[in-house]
Amino acid sequence: MKISSRTFEYLTGILATTLLAAGLLWYTFEEPNRLSQANETQVHADLDGAMTLYAENCAVCHGLAGEGIGATPGLNNPGLAGMSADELFKVIARGRFDTAMPAWGQADGGALSDYQINTLVTLIHQGDWQATQDRVVNLGMAPLVPFAAQADAALLEQVAVLPQGEQLSLGITVFAENCVACHGADGLGTALAPALNDPAVGAKDPAELERIVSSGVPSTLMAGWKNVLTGEEIAGVISLITGWDQVPAGTIPEPDRPVAVTAESLALGSDLYSQSCTRCHGPSGQGTQRAPALNVKSFLTATNDSAMQQIITLGVPGTAMPAWGDRMPEEQIQAIVGFIRSWEAGAPEVAQPVRMGGPWWRNSNTSAPSLPSGGVASAAQSTPSPTPQAENQPASTPAAAGQAAVQPPGPGAGQGLGQGHLQSVQSTSGGQNLDWRIMALTSLLILAGFILVGLAVDRLWRLPSRQT
């Protein structure tokens, strides 16, 4: 049976139309799923940016993982997660009157755009707070609070026998547990908060002091404590503020501020230790003829993280231990401290120093110390190597160094670190990850177009012969 050209044209047209209709129908059914995947990708991207915003702007008050600091409320709680997006946006953008919560929206003088505030709202509703904590740590922006101190028991007994000693003792205990992280050892102040151990402060009206402690100070980090402390505890703190001259120095020591670590920071600390510390302290911190051991119970027990951080930052005058604070950012020094601290569980009672013979350049490739069980085996290769220097710490200095305060990281600390745990975030730039279904439909449309164009050309070609 011979098929005429007209019949062939009709059949081809019907086939092409059927293919187009099938492709459009398929696309219609798949579109909701594609939109859902695109929305999920965008949410992941928003959360990734929000974690960095949180580290830079919110962690200092709300904590590493949104747990809250002191009287500052936590963000990681079901109550906030159940609030509407509009209500959360309003609180972040405009702040809260008569609290330490400032306005963050640009319309109210803040630093964040509406889009950035919306990503923070998404973080509160859907965020992974463990991943957020890791981001804060990796960026070197872990807050130096809310760590408490333990009041000196012997000096506390001396205070207890004084007139109103019981109330003073209560005030000292409450201060050590809640206030020392911001207001410093013996109330002498820190970079976060002013000194309370000051005659000018003690001379204020007790009623005014009680109002400040209870309700806080707007536009500062001082939050109200009336919902955290009892009236008796607040009265004890007021008694302490007005009676510092009766409290022996050293009653409230500097709190231990342990450095938070992540897998990334341990890897970075391992790499930095290998590059800058191995030549003097040995590949596994066992010490050499140049410098004492770090991987030994006596050092790690007697030296808290704050003291260790200060030793590395400021060096030790009169020894070969240089000051690294002018050549390493805060997060790198904290990474080294966290890595050294990771040895504590398996540290030996007695160190076995190694001999690092020959000039320093022959030992520059000494292998890095191994990480404890569960650590990260590979070091971060992207960190630039600091200038090689000798590092030395006499055995007599750790305890004394631990008494000095460590300043919080500056506003620029930690740039370029901490990619977080959202590794599944896909690129949102166009054309990089085309859906295969869209490509298939496009191919069908192109094929159908070629067929229709071919049929049209064939028809035009046959017209002269038919007229003849």
Rosetta blueprint (number, residue, H / E / L):
1 M L
2 K L
3 I L
4 S L
5 S H
6 R H
7 T H
8 F H
9 E H
10 Y H
11 L H
12 T H
13 G H
14 I H
15 L H
16 A H
17 T H
18 T H
19 L H
20 L H
21 A H
22 A H
23 G H
24 L H
25 L H
26 W H
27 Y H
28 T H
29 F H
30 E H
31 E H
32 P H
33 N H
34 R H
35 L H
36 S H
37 Q H
38 A H
39 N H
40 E H
41 T H
42 Q H
43 V H
44 H H
45 A H
46 D H
47 L H
48 D H
49 G H
50 A H
51 M H
52 T H
53 L H
54 Y H
55 A H
56 E H
57 N H
58 C L
59 A H
60 V H
61 C H
62 H H
63 G L
64 L L
65 A L
66 G L
67 E L
68 G L
69 I E
70 G L
71 A L
72 T E
73 P L
74 G L
75 L L
76 N L
77 N L
78 P H
79 G H
80 L H
81 A H
82 G L
83 M L
84 S L
85 A H
86 D H
87 E H
88 L H
89 F H
90 K H
91 V H
92 I H
93 A H
94 R H
95 G L
96 R L
97 F L
98 D L
99 T L
100 A L
101 M L
102 P L
103 A L
104 W L
105 G E
106 Q H
107 A H
108 D H
109 G L
110 G L
111 A L
112 L E
113 S L
114 D H
115 Y H
116 Q H
117 I H
118 N H
119 T H
120 L H
121 V H
122 T H
123 L H
124 I H
125 H H
126 Q H
127 G L
128 D L
129 W H
130 Q H
131 A H
132 T H
133 Q H
134 D H
135 R H
136 V H
137 V H
138 N H
139 L L
140 G L
141 M L
142 A L
143 P L
144 L L
145 V L
146 P L
147 F L
148 A L
149 A L
150 Q L
151 A L
152 D L
153 A H
154 A H
155 L H
156 L H
157 E H
158 Q H
159 V H
160 A H
161 V L
162 L L
163 P L
164 Q L
165 G H
166 E H
167 Q H
168 L H
169 S H
170 L H
171 G H
172 I H
173 T H
174 V H
175 F H
176 A H
177 E H
178 N H
179 C L
180 V H
181 A H
182 C H
183 H H
184 G L
185 A H
186 D H
187 G H
188 L L
189 G L
190 T L
191 A L
192 L L
193 A L
194 P L
195 A L
196 L L
197 N L
198 D L
199 P H
200 A H
201 V H
202 G H
203 A L
204 K L
205 D L
206 P H
207 A H
208 E H
209 L H
210 E H
211 R H
212 I H
213 V H
214 S H
215 S H
216 G E
217 V L
218 P L
219 S L
220 T L
221 L L
222 M L
223 A E
224 G L
225 W L
226 K L
227 N L
228 V L
229 L L
230 T L
231 G H
232 E H
233 E H
234 I H
235 A H
236 G H
237 V H
238 I H
239 S H
240 L H
241 I H
242 T L
243 G L
244 W H
245 D H
246 Q H
247 V L
248 P L
249 A L
250 G L
251 T L
252 I L
253 P L
254 E L
255 P L
256 D L
257 R L
258 P L
259 V L
260 A L
261 V L
262 T L
263 A H
264 E H
265 S H
266 L H
267 A H
268 L H
269 G H
270 S H
271 D H
272 L H
273 Y H
274 S H
275 Q H
276 S H
277 C L
278 T H
279 R H
280 C H
281 H H
282 G L
283 P L
284 S L
285 G L
286 Q L
287 G L
288 T L
289 Q L
290 R L
291 A L
292 P L
293 A L
294 L L
295 N L
296 V L
297 K H
298 S H
299 F H
300 L H
301 T H
302 A H
303 T L
304 N L
305 D H
306 S H
307 A H
308 M H
309 Q H
310 Q H
311 I H
312 I H
313 T H
314 L H
315 G L
316 V L
317 P L
318 G L
319 T L
320 A L
321 M L
322 P L
323 A L
324 W L
325 G L
326 D L
327 R L
328 M L
329 P L
330 E H
331 E H
332 Q H
333 I H
334 Q H
335 A H
336 I H
337 V H
338 G H
339 F H
340 I H
341 R H
342 S L
343 W L
344 E H
345 A H
346 G H
347 A L
348 P L
349 E L
350 V L
351 A L
352 Q L
353 P L
354 V L
355 R L
356 M L
357 G L
358 G L
359 P L
360 W H
361 W H
362 R H
363 N H
364 S L
365 N L
366 T L
367 S L
368 A L
369 P L
370 S L
371 L L
372 P L
373 S L
374 G L
375 G L
376 V L
377 A L
378 S L
379 A L
380 A L
381 Q L
382 S L
383 T L
384 P L
385 S L
386 P L
387 T L
388 P L
389 Q L
390 A L
391 E L
392 N L
393 Q L
394 P L
395 A L
396 S L
397 T L
398 P H
399 A H
400 A H
401 A H
402 G L
403 Q L
404 A L
405 A L
406 V L
407 Q L
408 P L
409 P L
410 G L
411 P L
412 G L
413 A L
414 G L
415 Q L
416 G L
417 L L
418 G L
419 Q L
420 G L
421 H L
422 L L
423 Q L
424 S L
425 V L
426 Q L
427 S L
428 T L
429 S L
430 G L
431 G L
432 Q L
433 N L
434 L L
435 D L
436 W H
437 R H
438 I H
439 M H
440 A H
441 L H
442 T H
443 S H
444 L H
445 L H
446 I H
447 L H
448 A H
449 G H
450 F H
451 I H
452 L H
453 V H
454 G H
455 L H
456 A H
457 V H
458 D H
459 R H
460 L H
461 W H
462 R H
463 L H
464 P H
465 S H
466 R H
467 Q H
468 T L
